[in-house]
Amino acid sequence: MENSELKKDRFKRVASRRVDNILKGIRSLSKCSNVNNYEYNEEDLNKMVKAIKEELKTMETLYKKNLKSNTESFNF
């Protein structure tokens, strides 16, 4: 197997596990929506959602930046 295939396999294995952990974390956080056990308001919700969205946007930006060609020099 060549190096790029090894990297691809490693990415799939590691990224799958990390995405699964994130999804489990979000599901766990969703359990805090039970008003019988927790008290929160719309401002609290907005802060949580904003923080999550900002981090997700940062991750997306990093991935897209690394997908672009590494040629940062000027070309015609």
C-alpha positions as CSV (number, residue, x, y, z in Angstrom):
1,M,0.0,0.0,0.0
2,E,1.4,3.4,-0.9
3,N,1.8,6.3,1.6
4,S,-1.2,8.3,0.4
5,E,-3.4,5.2,0.9
6,L,-2.0,4.8,4.4
7,K,-2.7,8.4,5.2
8,K,-6.2,8.1,3.8
9,D,-7.0,5.0,5.9
10,R,-5.6,6.7,9.0
11,F,-7.7,9.8,8.3
12,K,-10.8,7.7,7.9
13,R,-10.2,5.8,11.1
14,V,-9.2,8.7,13.3
15,A,-11.8,11.2,11.9
16,S,-14.6,8.7,12.2
17,R,-13.8,8.1,15.8
18,R,-13.6,11.9,16.5
19,V,-16.8,12.7,14.7
20,D,-18.6,9.9,16.6
21,N,-17.3,11.4,19.9
22,I,-18.5,14.9,18.9
23,L,-22.0,13.5,18.0
24,K,-22.1,11.7,21.4
25,G,-21.2,15.0,23.1
26,I,-23.9,16.9,21.3
27,R,-26.5,14.2,22.2
28,S,-25.3,14.4,25.8
29,L,-25.6,18.2,25.8
30,S,-29.1,17.9,24.3
31,K,-30.1,16.0,27.5
32,C,-29.6,19.3,29.4
33,S,-32.7,20.7,27.6
34,N,-34.9,18.8,30.1
35,V,-36.5,21.6,32.1
36,N,-37.5,19.2,34.8
37,N,-33.8,18.9,35.7
38,Y,-32.2,22.1,34.4
39,E,-33.0,25.8,34.2
40,Y,-31.8,27.9,31.3
41,N,-33.0,30.7,29.1
42,E,-32.7,31.7,25.5
43,E,-29.5,33.7,26.1
44,D,-27.9,30.6,27.5
45,L,-29.0,28.6,24.5
46,N,-27.7,31.2,22.1
47,K,-24.3,31.3,23.8
48,M,-23.9,27.6,23.5
49,V,-25.1,27.4,19.9
50,K,-22.8,30.4,18.9
51,A,-19.8,28.7,20.5
52,I,-20.4,25.4,18.7
53,K,-21.1,27.1,15.4
54,E,-17.9,29.3,15.7
55,E,-15.8,26.2,16.4
56,L,-17.4,24.3,13.5
57,K,-16.7,27.2,11.2
58,T,-13.1,27.3,12.3
59,M,-12.7,23.6,11.6
60,E,-14.3,24.0,8.2
61,T,-12.0,26.9,7.3
62,L,-8.9,24.9,8.3
63,Y,-10.0,21.9,6.1
64,K,-10.7,24.1,3.1
65,K,-7.5,26.0,3.5
66,N,-5.5,22.8,3.5
67,L,-7.4,21.5,0.4
68,K,-6.3,24.5,-1.7
69,S,-3.2,24.3,-3.8
70,N,0.0,25.0,-2.0
71,T,1.1,27.5,-4.7
72,E,0.9,30.8,-2.8
73,S,3.2,32.5,-5.4
74,F,1.9,34.8,-8.2
75,N,1.1,33.2,-11.5
76,F,-0.4,34.3,-14.8
